Amino acid sequence: MPYWTVDAPGSLEFDDVRALRVRLLAGSVAVLATGGKPSAEVTSIVGRPLQVRHEEGVLTISYEDLTWEGLLEWLRPQRHSAAVTVAVPEECPVQLGVVSASAVVSGLSAGASVKGVSGEITLDGVTGDVTAQTVSGPLEAQSVDGAIRFRSVSGDLTLAGGSLRRLDADTVSGGVAADIDLERRGGIHVSSISGGVTLRLPAASDARVNMHSASGRVRSEFGSLRAVMSPASHSVSGNLGAGCGNISVTTVSGTVTLLRRPLHGTSRSTGPYPRAPRTEEEMESETR
């Protein structure tokens, strides 16, 4: 089994990489699709050395005692950091874990599994199933096609562009903002305690809609949906088109907004990511 201990900047090349696993404490990691030879480049490293293993097509870059299962237990500030760029084939599945390091995954077609504590995670042009779990770190994704499963305590989820067959997001106080296309029989399920939710869908969307907040405002730009309000329940429900897909949003105190993208609009965003929805506290502070 090829094995390297990396304690200084440098680069490595590999003959065959069919799966990638990266776990970092602080710093940054970028995973990029390539049509050339797979490689890993470390441009800076401070503190503990990295361990690199390449066995039966699986490339692993990590610290010796940093496991995937124990990643979220690393809550204390880290003095050990590294900046790593990994180039792998487009169809290579990725398992990526970061504590406070920032992470970028771009151009891959086999999805990704991502876990983080406070580091920022960015996905660009990724296709396939994406699962992400964070404590406070945000996830931003552009032009992601497939399915996304996101869980966080206070981290925000921001999606710009892409066609999804499934979006599942669960947060405590993290916000969710998504400007996407939903496949004809696709589903969106968002649940939060106090995090706000903003969805923007094409005018010709086809789905059953049920959005509810116990105390937060709920509104929709789609005329076919019906709003019902009472002192302890605000909801919007009904069908878009034939109602083939499903959209369900539930919060306790968060605001919920469903926006309507014009027929000539596109979800293939090339500009900045949309801002996560503001909380009720943020909106009240702006009016003081």
Order of alpha helices (4+ residues) and beta strands (2+ residues): beta-beta-beta-beta-beta-beta-beta-beta-beta-beta-beta-beta-beta-beta-beta-beta-beta-beta-beta-beta-beta-beta-beta-beta-alpha
